[in-house]
Amino acid sequence: MSDHQPCKAINKLFEKREPWQIVGITASSVLAMVWVYDLMTGRESATVRMRKEFFRWVRRIPMVRRKIEEKMAEINNDFRKDVRKRLAGVNVRRELPLKGLSAEQVAEEVKDHLSLGTVDWKGGNVSGAVYHLSEEISKVACDAYALTAYTNPLHADVFPGINKMEAEIVRMAVNLFHGDDEACGTVTTGGTESILMACKAFRDLAHSKGIKNPQMIVPSTVHSAFDKAGQYLNISIKTIPVDPVTMTVDVEAVRKAIGSRTCLIVGSAPNYPYGTMDNIAALSQLAVEYEVPLHVDACLGGFVSVFMEEAGYQISPFDFRLKGVASISADTHKYGYAPKGTSVVLYRCAEYRQQQYTVTTEWPGGVYGSPTVNGSRAGGLIAACWATMMYVGKERYVQMTREIIDTARYIERELRLIDGIFVFGKPVTTVIGFGSKKFDIFKMADLLHKKGWSLNALQFPSGIHICVTHAHTQPGVAERFVKDIQDTTAACLKEKGSPVEGKMAIYGVAQEISDRSLVSDITKHFIDSMYYLPKPDEV
């Protein structure tokens, strides 16, 4: 009898209504259900989408829109002023030269371009970015690139040697990350492409299992490349908060988030903001229990982590030794010391890697298949990466890792002794993030910038970090950094009420803006400025 109750309720609702009303109510109900379903299963959470919709409507108000447009124009003009100031006195080329320059002229202009920056990266003043300063390693890599600059592994019959080099890079990396003979992978152009490829592989694997709207579960500290993958590949993202003390992902929250749509869970080893490592072993157990793939993002520190034990430092297992780990991304152009433009994405088995491929069978140009995003690929970069790994060798990788981790541990110990700042969580490799509860940390960042340091700003919560590279192992660099942190901390404590100025002030204020689309627009204007060339009458 109870089974008929819903039907009776519906009949009662419609019994005295006109046919057009019944059709209208039915259509409206269906549309509402579709809207709710779309809201609940979209790429972004319902809360985020509703907030965006609210601010989109607010920005339509004429007065609000006018104010925003005026402010954006001002910000855009400020960015362009910075470019004009930076390029003052420099020859700006807007047209192809009628006659080509000589080799000497080209080399001279390249040197001029390299001198435009104000940060002494060779002196170790940069966080990350430049991972070694060895001229001999650079020469080996550049010589290999020069020999292979015009090769293309897409044409395997023409350049089989480049394909062999790529296969050897992958196999060496698989062995370093404790993969077996079934483990495999590809070389990519960088960490972002490695991450995109892994997401594409497991999205397509989910599609093959009938999951139409796959979702990946990621920590809030995961690299932004996963958000890019979500945007490019239309994968929904469920973001899990990290513990505010350890700065590692809440494993139980990951467990609760796993559902029928889950195509991938992700852990960082380590994460970019704080250098802390998620509990990969616990995430691996979840992956096995719920039969979902686990991707380990080791882009930043992977080629340090694999050598740490032999360098005398303990590190928790995070690689293919854990059964739930399905894939790993790691950058050879960071602590692998290869030139910029190479990374590896590794898989536990060929089935996963095949999901990464793109194959077109009906094209008039023939059957077309490519392993990564690019069709044509730079064989020179593959050769340079291979040459770097061959030249450095395991013993030197271990030695350089020991020197880097020794330096990072020294900096961490010293920072923990400074009253007024604190270190986020427990860094496991080379990144040390720190903040303050006694003053605006962006004030310190501004003072450090004036002393010549280029560090990375963090938000939610506010902080800055240094990514220690082999450049920081030069004599006196780490000691100078610690001394400057001590001095700027003292200055900030003394003048803790003084406002932050310049770009760091903008960065701090940006966190307080509820409408994140405004922050997005500002960022787009900044990116635009990177392509801006002043006209002669603007200089």
Secondary structure, DSSP 8 states (H G I E B T S, - for coil): -GGGHHHHHHHHHHTTS-HHHHHHHHHHHHHHHHHHHHHHHSSS-HHHHHHHHHHHHHTTSHHHHHHHHHHHHHHHHHHHHHHHHHTTTS----S--SS---HHHHHHHHHHHHTT--S-GGGT-BSSS-----HHHHHHHHHHHHHHTT--TT-TTT-HHHHHHHHHHHHHHHHHTT--TT-EEEEESSHHHHHHHHHHHHHHHHHHTT-SS-EEEEETTS-THHHHHHHHHT-EEEEE-B-TTT-SB-HHHHHHH--TTEEEEEEESS-TTT-----HHHHHHHHHHHT--EEEE-TTTHHHHHHHTTTT------STTSTTEEEEEE-TTTTT---SS-EEEEESSHHHHHHH-EEESS-TT--EEESSS-SS--HHHHHHHHHHHHHHHHHHHHHHHHHHHHHHHHHHHHHHTSTT-EE-S---SSEEEEE-SSS-HHHHHHHHHHTT-B-EEETTTTEEEEE--GGGGSTTHHHHHHHHHHHHHHHHHHTTTS---THHHHHHHHTT-S-HHHHHHHHHHHHHHTT----GGG-
